Amino acid sequence: MSIYNKLINLIKKYNLNYYNNILPGHSKVKVKRIIPIPANPIVDFNKVTNYFICFTKSSIILFITDDKWNPVSNLEIPWNTLKKFKIKKGLFLEDTMYIEADNQKLAIKLFKRMAKNTWVRENNLYLHNINFYYPKI
């Protein structure tokens, strides 16, 4: 099943108002350790978490997904509880979203485009044009 079909299932399951306001993303990749073998060093990374991120006028909703983009749980963060919200534009494939609320910091990579998923680019452009519904400018 394509990621677009997973998005449609998510919209139906949670009864979301969809108007180009959802983007896929993932947690930042971090190196856990490096094993320096002379001929072939081994790099071990932390597990990456995938998300569907829904932006609304009142909040950001993070839908945590499994490896196949099926929603597992969700977390709603109202705009008025955020201490920091910043989108750092990436060069080609991803932007980085930084949010901070109640001493919790989160950095999420937002896809700007995905192969065979034109809706990702359309949604990204739409959300950038309206500043992701962020009420403070």
N, C-alpha and C positions, 0 to 999 in steps of 0.2 A: 504494500500500500504506500502511495506517495506521501510526502510530507504535507502536501496540500490537502489530501484526504484526511490526514490526521488533524489538520487545522479545522476542517469542516466538522469532524467528530467532536472536537473540543468545544467549538462554538455551540453545537447542539446540546452537548452534555451539560454545559454550564449556563446555557441560555444567554449567551453574550450578545451584545449589540455590536456587530462587526461593521466597521466602516473604515477600512484600511488602517486600523489601529493596533494590529498585532504583528510582532516580529519574532522570528526565532533567534535564539542566542545561546551562549554557553559560558561557563565560568572560565576565568583566565587560566591558561595552562601554566603550571609551575613545576620546576624541576625539583624532585624530591631528593635525589642523590645522583652522583656520578661515580662510577667504578672505573678508575683509570687503568685499563688493560692496555699495554703499549700498542699492540696491533689494531685493536678494535675496542675503544672505550664504550661502556654501557651507560646509557642515560635512563634514569627511572623517573617517570612523571606522576604527579598526583592525578587521581581520577577526575575527569571532566564531567560537569553536570550540565545537561541540556535544559533549555527553557523555551517556553512560548511566553512572551511578555506582552501583556495587554495594557495599553495606555488609555485612560479615560479622563474625563474632566475632573473627577474626584480622587482618583488613585492610580497606582500602578499595581497590576496583578501579575505575580510571577507564578507560572504554571510549571512546576518541576516535572520533567519527563524522564522516562527510562531511555536506554540506548536506542530504542526504536521509535522515539518521539511519542510514546503513549503517556498521557498525563498521569502522574502518580499522586501529587498533592499540589496545593496552591497556597499562596501567601499574598494577602492584599495589604498594600502600604498606602494609606491616605497621603495626599500631597501635603496636608497641613502638619504631618508628623515628621516630614523630611527636614533635616538640617542642611543637607547638601544634595544637589542634583546637578550633574554635569555630563554632557555628551562630548567626548573628544573624537573628532572626525579622523577616521583612518584613511589611508591612501587609496586602497582598492577594495578589499573584501569585507572589512569589518570596522565598525565604530566601537568605542568603549564607553559604557555607561557607568558612571560612579554615583552611588547613592549612599547616604548616611542617615540613619535614624536610630535614636535611642542607643547610642554608643555601638551600633552595629554598622560596619562598613562592608560594602559589597561592590565588586567590579565585575561587570558582565560584558562580554563581547557580543555586539549586535551585528547580525549578518546584514550587509548592504546588498548582496546579491547571492543567489544560489543557482547552480546548474539546473536547468529545466523547471525553475520556479520563478517566473517573472513577477509574481505577486509580491515577492520579498522586496525587490527593487522599487516597485510602485508604492508599497507601504512605507518603506524607508524614506522616500522622497516626500510623501504626504506628511509624515510625522515630523520631518525636519522643517517643512514649511510652516507648521503650526506649533513649533517648539515643543513637541511631544506632549501638548496640553499642560505644560508646566506653567502654573499661574504666576510665578515671580519672574520678572525679566531683568 
